[in-house]
């Protein structure tokens, strides 16, 4: 896997972690999940759009229209 692919995979994992946790994640929690430094987790969060603050030091990401469409398609198959 190239460096760009590895970073893209890590950003996707971070995005999923945010979507799975509506209560939010701190940069330290994200860093622990991704096994990176807190500074790197902070940079990843900002690259994903900065996030919305849910509590002191915790951030969450709003699902995109594509995320919602995919979820609806999956639910419609069941």
C-alpha positions in Angstrom: 0.0 0.0 0.0 1.4 3.4 -0.9 1.7 6.2 1.5 -1.3 8.0 0.0 -3.4 4.9 0.1 -2.4 4.3 3.8 -3.4 7.9 4.7 -6.7 7.6 2.8 -7.5 4.4 4.6 -6.6 6.0 8.0 -8.8 9.0 7.2 -11.7 6.7 6.2 -11.3 4.8 9.5 -11.3 8.1 11.4 -14.5 9.1 9.6 -16.2 5.8 10.4 -15.2 6.2 14.1 -16.8 9.6 14.2 -20.0 8.3 12.6 -20.2 5.4 15.0 -19.9 7.6 18.0 -22.5 10.4 18.0 -21.4 11.4 21.5 -18.1 12.4 19.9 -14.4 11.6 20.2 -11.6 13.6 21.7 -8.4 13.9 19.7 -6.7 11.7 22.3 -9.4 9.0 21.9 -9.1 9.2 18.1 -5.3 8.9 18.4 -5.6 5.8 20.6 -8.0 4.1 18.0 -5.7 5.0 15.1 -2.4 4.4 17.0 -1.1 7.9 16.1 -0.1 10.9 18.1 -2.7 13.3 19.4 -1.2 16.0 17.1 -1.7 13.7 14.1 -5.3 12.9 15.2 -6.0 16.6 15.5 -4.7 17.1 11.9 -6.8 14.2 10.6 -9.9 15.7 12.3 -9.2 19.1 10.7 -8.7 17.4 7.3 -12.1 15.8 7.7 -13.8 19.1 8.2 -13.0 20.0 11.8 -16.0 18.4 13.3 -18.7 19.7 15.5 -18.1 20.1 19.2 -20.4 17.9 21.2 -18.7 18.3 24.6 -15.5 19.8 26.0 -12.8 18.4 23.8 -15.0 16.0 21.9 -16.0 16.3 18.3 -18.3 14.5 15.9 -18.9 14.6 12.2 -22.2 15.0 10.4 -23.0 12.2 7.9 -22.8 13.3 4.3 -25.7 12.9 1.9 -23.8 10.0 0.4 -23.5 8.4 3.8 -27.3 8.8 4.3 -28.1 7.4 0.8 -25.9 4.4 1.4 -27.5 3.7 4.8 -31.0 4.0 3.2 -30.0 1.6 0.4 -28.7 -0.9 2.9 -31.8 -0.7 5.1 -34.1 -1.0 2.0 -32.5 -4.4 1.2 -33.4 -5.9 4.6 
